[in-house]
Amino acid sequence: MTLRSASGRRTAAAVAAALLGPPLVTGCGIKPTGVVESGSAARVPVAAPSRAPIAYFVTGEGRLVPSPDPDYADNSPQGSLQLLLRGPGSVEQEVGLGTRLPPLDAGAAGGVRAFFTSEFHLQVRVPFPVAAVDPLGLKQLVCTAVSTAGPTVQVSVRGPDTELEPTRCEAGR
């Protein structure tokens, strides 16, 4: 038997609720109590959001994970990129985060440059060839640059070999 009308479905739902409702409500074993006063809600001071530089690192499963560093002084796109190019610190490594960017010599992270060519376009220049960089490594660069530049910004990555097409951060996609 199929119920085709809306009133038939409502009737069936009412019958099911009438049959199943009392056993479900009475069978839980919790006795009713009155209102219990517990005081006011907890108050926790929370700092205002800052534009702390964020480096995006990679999990073992290949997902991007933001790693903010509020103690790092340079909260510009270039500063965030320098933080990224230094590689994951001990805390990030302990939780299994890594990078898909090529290894750099000590001090080479300072060779990164980031500057706006228009209001919504940021060019990132890196000291290594970019044509063969893992796509997830490129996402690391783009999302790290955008972390302090703003979500509406498009980023072009340029290395000594080529300049890639402008793209947006697609973390988690």
ZIZI-V842369 format. One record per pair of residues at least 4 apart in sequence whose C-alpha atoms are under 6 Angstrom apart, sorted by the first residue. I is the first residue (numbers start at 1). J is the second residue. If there is no record, write none. Layout:
<<I J> <I J>>
//
This chain:
<<3 8> <16 20> <17 21> <22 26> <23 27> <51 148> <52 70> <52 75> <53 68> <53 69> <53 75> <53 80> <54 67> <54 68> <54 80> <54 144> <54 147> <55 66> <55 67> <55 84> <55 144> <56 64> <56 65> <56 66> <56 67> <56 140> <56 144> <57 64> <57 65> <57 97> <57 98> <57 99> <58 62> <58 63> <58 64> <58 97> <58 98> <58 99> <59 63> <59 97> <64 171> <74 79> <75 79> <76 148> <77 145> <77 148> <77 149> <78 113> <78 114> <82 109> <85 109> <86 109> <88 92> <92 97> <93 97> <100 137> <101 137> <104 108> <111 127> <112 125> <112 126> <113 124> <113 125> <114 123> <114 124> <115 122> <115 123> <116 121> <116 122> <117 121> <120 153> <121 153> <121 154> <121 155> <122 155> <123 155> <123 156> <124 157> <125 157> <125 158> <125 159> <126 159> <128 159> <129 159> <129 160> <129 161> <130 159> <139 143> <140 144> <142 169> <143 169> <146 150> <146 151> <154 166> <154 167> <154 168> <155 166> <155 167> <156 164> <156 165> <156 166> <157 163> <157 164> <158 162> <158 163>>
//
